[in-house]
Amino acid sequence: MDYLEFFPLRTAVHYFLHFIFPVVIAYVFFRKDWRKAYLIMLGTMLVDADHLLSTPIFAPERLSINFHLFHTYWAMGIYVLLLFFKGVPRIIGVGLLFHMLTDWIDFQLIM
């Protein structure tokens, strides 16, 4: 399958993982307040603001991991530390780490 034929499927998977699958994560891990957890995880999409510092802003063949400031291994280390707190910081950590996983999966789909 050629890259251009695959692009719509890759895009669908990417946005499914960014916007739909976090509902499952929120419900499974934060059942009591799953709606709040889901909204917080959606808020973690703001981590993509670091793309605005890149040229070009969007490059579909580029791996975001360790390229953009908030997608670096150092930043991910901080996101892991958030898991050790309770409440909102933990939800943010889960959302940010899942975002990184989603970006990595997205890149793997074109390999």
Order of alpha helices (4+ residues) and beta strands (2+ residues): alpha-alpha-alpha-alpha-alpha
